[in-house]
Amino acid sequence: MSQEQKRGKVGEFVDEIDPLVFGFGILTAVGFLIYVAIVGPEQAGSLMSGINNWLWTNFSWFYLSAMLIFVGFTTFLIFGPWGKIKLGPEDAEPKHSFATYFAMFFSAGIAAGIVFWGPAESIFHYGYGTPLTGENAGDTANMIGSLQYTFFHWGISAWAGYLIVGVPIGYFAHKKGAPFKFSTVIAPLIGVENLDDSYAAKVVDLVAVFGTMGGIATSLGFIGQQLLMGMDYQFGSVTSPNQEASALPLDIFGMPLGDIGVIVVIVGVTTVFTLSVVSGVEKGIKRLSQLNVIVFLLLGVATFAIGLLNGLGSFVLNIGTQAIGEYLGNFIQMSLFTGADGGGEFVGSWTVFYWAWWFSWAPFSGIFLAKISKGRTIREVTFVGVIATTLATVPWFMVIGGMSMRLQQLGQADILGALTRYGGNEAVSGYPLFGALEPFGALLSGLFFMLVITFFVTSADSSTLGIAMLTTGGKEDPSEINRLVWGVLQGLVAAVLIVIGGTNALQQAAIITGGPVAVVGLVGIYGMIKEFSSVHGRVLVQEGADVRGDDMLVGGRKSGGGTVSEDD
């Protein structure tokens, strides 16, 4: 590369950044890393734990209520009259096929969580119980309750928060030329023309960077742990069921990895993957997302088929079907269960953590959803973003979670024992599960490890794109340098969180950073109601009316011509 080309890339990077938002993100990440280096991992972990416990003890009601409101409003968007509104001009056509569109959002939205928690959550609940099942429940009832809570955590609620961000940004970006940044959700309150200069918009974008960094670090940390655990499980020093292993640091090929080794591996892998897919949405995320879904489906179907051969299929389907019924029948109860009369720690460690994780991931995932949704109606976007994705995740957790509990019950796999040997770290759960499904255990374990890697790649690339867009004022194609900077920083933060507390620290990071994003999401709902009811209400209340770009007012401007208000 010539000096002129280098100067051009550096100049592009300098010119595109929003100094305040970019600087805040850098200072937050670097400040966290410096703090850990000064006070040490143990004290840093204790501080995060204290903040986390205070939040879920005092504000569980807020996290739970906010998510239920998001679910309710998203449901209205699917079935209500505003679903007819198209994101873009009336003659706009979707850029991606339905299958590709689904694959891209599914991979970016679920991140690597489904790979991490698929084999882990149900078996963990099975071993330790859930508050609604009770301590004295029988094995089958315990399995049903474990799946019920897993479906709850990964069902429609998991996706609703993304739509609260994606729909307004997609609407204003594709109809009114607003930038692809988080503050666009408050456009109805401050005006599109004020998004670049308003202090309120700057504050909202700072909230987005803060939340997104926590969400991304959590996701990369989870899948990074799984990658390291897989290496240790296959090639490490734990060779017998009775041999103990510390959760971290790990031992690979007989050589202790250590804290520095963990950081080097996670940062190195994140950086390499970021460099390898900086080609962007078309060549990078799109192809990897398609690969993710293919491997995901192949692994799920193969696991179920082998389970059928081993006489496990009918049992898994029976308990899974009943668990779906319990999930649907008790949805409101679980959505508002704070554990005030017992079980509060469970709610804080699981439900509040998940809701906060989805909130913190929403700025990136919502912007990504908005970017790829041009030409689709709100009903299409919300259906794919909530219903189609849930229809994909529930069978996965039913098969993988149900199979893990049944194998544990029958004594054919000691997954809980592996959890104990690895210090309670759920990242190891998948390896003994798939290894026990003979005669194809090695093949399934290989597919699972491949899925871990491909989801890590997608998460690193798509999340780096998301936070780069947030710090450039909504630029659709941030520079390679910008994405590389955030790839390295995200890898560092994720690796340090693993070192100072593993899974617990990752969960705490999500809870701490997710709350402020939820507040903005609630404001965004008010903004959508204000915008859609005032601008589109007249058209949509007409029985059988079509939403047409040539006769619909868009923020005071007729898309087919006419006068333009001062707001535009």
N, C-alpha and C positions, 0 to 999 in steps of 0.2 A: 504494500500500500504506500503510495507516494505521500510526501509531507502535505501537499495540497489536499489530498483526500482525507488525511487525518484531521487537518484543520477544519475541513468541511464537516466532518462528523462531530467534532467537538463543538463547532459553532452551532450546528443544528441542535445539539443537546442543550447548550447554554440558552439559546433563543427560545426553546420550547417550554422550559420549566416555569412554573408559577413559583416565584421565589419564596413567598410566605408558606405555601402549602408544602412545597418540596423541602424547604428548610426545617419546617416543623417535623416532618416525617423522619428526616435524617437525624435531627437532634434527639427525637424520641428513641429511635433505634440505637444510636450510638450512646446516648445517655444511659440506657438500660444496660448495655454491654459494659460500659465503664463502671457503673454501680456494682454489677456482679463481680467484676475484676477487683474492685477495691474492698468490698465487704466480705467477699467469698460466697460460694454457692449456697452454703447452709443458711447463712443469715438472710440472703436474698430470697431463698425459698420460704423462710419463716415469715418474712414481710408479705409476700404474695399470698401465703396461706391465711394470714390474719385479715388482709383486705377482702379476700374471697369469702371467708366465713362471715364477716360482717355484712357483706352484700347479700348473700343468700338468706341469712337469718332475718334481715330487716326488709329486704325488697323482693323476696320470692313472689309476693302478690303482684308486683309490677311486671316482672318477666312473664308470669303466667297470664295475666290479664291482657297484656299487650299482644301476646301471640294469639290468644283467642279472638281478639278484635281483628287481627290480620286475617285469620282463617275466615271469619264471618264476612269481611269485606271482599275477600277473594272469591268466596262462594257467590256473593251477589254479582261480581263481575262476570262470572261464568254464566249464570242463569238470568241476569237482569238485562235491561234494554241497552245499557252502555256496552255490552259485549259486541255490538255490531260495528263499533267504531274501528276504523282501520288505522294502523300505525303507518302513516304516510299518505300520499295522494291516492285517490280512489283507483287510479289505473296502475298503481304500483303492484308488482308481483313479487312474491317471496324469492329470495336469492338462492335459498337452499331447499332441497327436497325435504319432505316431512321427516324421513328417517334420519337424514344428516342433521337436520335442525334438532330433533330429539336427542341424538347422540352427543352433539356439541353441548347442549344445555345440561344434559344428564351428567356428563363427565365433569363439566365446570362447576355445576351446582352441588353435586354430591361430594365433589373433590375426591379424596382418597378415603373418606370416612367409611364408606360402605365396605371397602376391603378390610379395613381395620376392625370395625365393630361387627361385621357379619358373623364371623366365627366366635366373637368374644362376648357380646352383650348378653345373649340369652343364657349361655352357660354360666356367666357370672351371676346373673339373677337366680339361676337354678341352684347355684351353690350357696348363695347368701340371702336369698329371699327378697320379696317386694312387699311394701306395706299393705297393699290391697289383698294380697294372697294370704298373708299371715304366716306365722312361724310353724304352725302345726299342720299345714296342708300336706296332703299326700303327694307322692311323686308326680302323678299325672296332673293334678291340680296346680302344682308348682310349675310344671312345664308350660301349661296353658297361661298362667299368670306371667311367666317370664316372657313368652312370646307376645302376650298382650301389651306389655309395657314396651317391648322392642318395636312393635308395629306403631305404637303411639309416638315414640321418639323419632321414628323414621318415616312416618306416613305423611298425611296432608299438611300437618303443622310444620314439618321440616322445610317445606317448599314455599309456604305462603309468604314468609318474610321477603323472599327474593322478588316476588311479584309486586309487592308494595313499592319496591324501588324500580323494578324493570318497566312496569307499565307507564308511570308518569314520565320517566326519562325517555322511553321509546316514543311516547306520544308527542312530547314537546320537541324532541330532537328531529323526528322524521316529519312532523307537520309544521313546525315553526322555526326550524334551524337552530335550536338550542344546543349547547355543547353536551357531550357525553360525560357529565360529571355529576357527583352526588347531589350538589346543591340545586340541580335542575328540578328536584322533587318539590322545592318551595317556589318554583316559578309562578304558580297562581297567586302567591301572596306578595311577591316583590316585582314580578314582571320579568319576562325573558331578557329584555334589554338591560336589566340591572344585575344579571348573574355574574358578570365579570368584575364589577366594581363594588357590589354591596358587601358591607361588613357581615351581614347575616349569612350571605352565601359563603364567605370565607370561613366563618365559624363552622358552618355545616360541612364544608369540605375538610376542615381540620378534624372534625369528628369522624369523618369517613376514613381518613388516613389512619387515625388512631385505632379505630375498630378493625379496619381491614388488616392492619399489621398483626393484630392479635389473632384474627381468624386464620390468616395465611400461615402464621407461625404454628398455630395449633394443628392445622392439616398437614403441613410438611413435617412437623414433629412426630405426629402419629405414624405416618407412612415411613418416615425415616427410622423410627424405632422398629417397625415391622421388618424393614429391610435388614437392619442390624441383627435383630432377633433371629431372622431366618438364617443369616450367615452363621450365627453362633449355634443355633439349633442343629444345623447340618454339619458344621465343621468345627464347632467349639469343643470345650473340655467336658461338657456334660454328656457322659456316655452311658449312664445307667439311671434307672428311675429313682434310685436312692441318693444320687449325687446332687449336692446343692449348687446353686448358681446365683450369683448376685445379679440383680436386674441390670445394673450398669455400674461400672464399665464392663464391657464384654471381652470375650476371649475368642479370637479367630485363629484357627490353625495352631493352637497352642500358644499364641502370642497375645498377652493382655493388650487390649485396645486403649484403655485409659480415657480420661476425660478429653485430653487433647486429641486423641485418635478419633473419638466420636465427633468432635467438632470438625476435624479435617475431613472425615468421610462425608458428613452431611453437607458441609459447605462445598466440598469438591464436586459431589454428585449434583447438587442444585445448580452450581455454576456451569458444569458441563452440559447439563440438560437445557439450561437457559440459552447457552451459546448455540446448541444444536438445533433449536427450533425458533430462532429469532426471525424466521421467514414469515411469521405472522399467522393469521387465522386460516388463510386459504391452504397453505402448505403444511403448517405445523399443527395447530390445535384440531383442525378439521380431520386430518388423517389419523392423528393419534386418538381422537375421540371415537372414530369409527372402529379402530382397533380395540379400544377399551371395551366397547359394547359387545363386539364379537367374542372376545376372550371371556368377558363377564357372562354372556349367555352360554357359551360352550362349557365353562366351568360349572355353572349352576345346573344345566341339563345333565352333564356327565355325572355330577355328584348325585343327583336324584336317581338317575338310571342305575348307577352302581348300588345305591341304597335299596332300590327295588330288588336287585339281584340278591342282596343280603337280607331281604325280608324286613327292611326298615320303612319302606315307602308308605304303606297304608297307615301305619302308626303316625308318621309325620304329617300326613294329610289330615288325619282325624283331629289331632290336637291343634294343627294350624288353622283348620276351618273353624273350630270352636273359639280359638283365640281371636280370629277376625271378628266373630260375633261379639265377643266380650269387649273388644276394642271399640267397635261401633256403638254398642249399647251403653258403654260407660265413658264415652268420649268427653262429655261435659264435666263429669265428675273428676276424671283424671286431669283435665285441662285446668281445673281450679283447685286441685288438691295441693295444699301447702304443707301438709304434715304437721299442722299446729297441734294436733292431738296425738302426735307420735309419727315418726317417719320423716321428720323435717330434714334430717341429714341425707336421707335417700333422695328427696326432692332436690335438695341443693346440689348434691353430687351428680345427679343424673338429669332430671328434667330441666332445672334451671341452667345447668351447664349446656345442655343441647340447645335450648332456646337462645341463650346468649351466643353460642357458637354460630347458629344460623343468622342471628342479628349481625354479628361482626363480619360474617362472610357476605352479607347482603349488598353492601356498596359495590364490591367487585362483581359478584354474580349478577346483580340486577343490571349493572351497566353492560355487562357482556350480553345478557339476555336482550336488552334494549337494542344493542348494536346489530344483532343477527335477526331481529324480528320485523324489519321493514317489510311492508306489504301484507302483513298478517293482521287479523282483527284481534281486538282485546280478548274475545272469547277463545280464539285459537291459542293465543299466547298463554292465557290462564289455564286452559284445558291441558295443554302440553306441560306447562310448568307445575301443575298440581296433580291432576288426575293421572295422566299418562306416566309421569315419573313415579307416583305412588304405586301404580299397577306393576311397575318394574321392580321396585324395592321390596314390597311385601312378599312376593314369592321367593325372592332371594333369602330374606331373613327367615322365612318359614322353612325352607329346605336346609340352609346351612345351620341355622340355630336349632331347628328341630332335630336334625341329624346329630349335632354335637351332644345335645342332652340325652338322646336315646343311646348313643354309643357309650356315654359316661354311665348311664343307668345300667346298661348290660355288662359293663366292665370290659368292653372291647377297646376303649381308649380312655386314658387317664388324663383328660384335658385339665381338670381342676388341679391334679397333681403337678402338671407342667406349670400352671400358673403359680403354684406355691413355690416351686423350685426357682422360678424366675422372679421372686420377690413380689408376687401379685401383679406383675405387669401383663396386661391383657394382650400385648403385641404378639405373644408367642402362641396364642390360642389356635390359630389356623393350622399350624404345622403338624401337631399330633392328630388333629381332626382328619385332615386329608390323607395323612400317612397311614391311618388306620383303615381306610376304605379299600381293602384288598379285593381283587388282585391288581388294582391300578393305582395304588397309593402313591407310588413314585411319580406317575404321570400327573395325577391331580395336584400333588405338591409342586411339581414343576410349573403347571399352569397358574397355580395360585401365586407363586413367586414372580412369574411373568406379569401377572395382573398388578402386583404390588409395584413393579418397576414402571409399567406403562401409566398407571395412575399417578405415580410420583412425577413422571415426565409431564403429563398433562397439567397437574396441579402447579408445578413449578413454572411452566410456560404461561398458562392462562392467568394465574394469579399475578405474575410479574407484569403481564400486559395490563391487568386491571389497575394495579397500584401506580404504574407508570402513567396511565391515562388520568388517574386522579390527581397526580402531581404536575400535570401539564395543562390544566384547564380544560380537559376533555378532548385532547388531540386523539384522533382515531388510530393513528399509527406512530406511536412514540419511537424515538431513536433507539438504536441497538445499545448505545452506551447507557441510556436511561434504564432500559430493561436489565442490563447486566448489573448496574449498581444495585437495583432492588433485588435481583436474584441473589447476589452475594450477601446483602444485608439480611434478607429473609432467611437464608440458610444459616447465617450466624445466630440470629435470634432463636430460631427453632432448635439449633444444636445446643445453645446455652440453656434453654428451657428444659431440654432433655437432661442435661447434666445436673441442674439444680433441683430437679424434682420429678423427672420423667412424666408419666401420664398425668399425675396430679397437678404438676406445674402447668402443663398444657391446658388442662381444664380450667385452672384458675385464671390463666391469661385470657381465655375466651370470655369468662364471666365478667372480668374486670373491664374488658374493652367493648363488650356487646351492648351494655345498658344504654349508653348515650345514643347509639345508632337506633335503638328501638324508639327513643323519644322523637327523633327526626322522622321515623317511619309513621308514627301517629300523626305528626304534623302533615306528612305527605298524604295521608288518607283524607284529612280535612281539605287539603288542596285539591285532590282529585274530585271530591264531592262538589266543591265550589266550581271548579272548571267544567266538569261534565254536565252538571245540572244547569248551569247558566248558559253555556254555549251550545250544548247538544240536546237539552231537554225538549225544546220545541219540536225538533225533528223526530226524536225517538219516541215521543208519546203518541205519535200518530199510528194508529193500528195498521200494521203491515207496511210501515214506511221503510224505505231503504236509506241507509246512510250514504249519501253521495257527495263526492268531493266538489261537485260543481254547484251545489246549492246549500252547502253547509258552512256556516260561519266558523272560522277558525281564529279565535282571539281577535275578533273585530275585522277580519279580512276574509273576503270570499275567495276560496281557492280557485275559482274559475274566473276571477277578475273582479273588478269593482274597487271600492275605496279601501284604504288602509288606515287604520286608526293610529293614534300617536303611540299606542302601546307596542306597535310593531316597528 
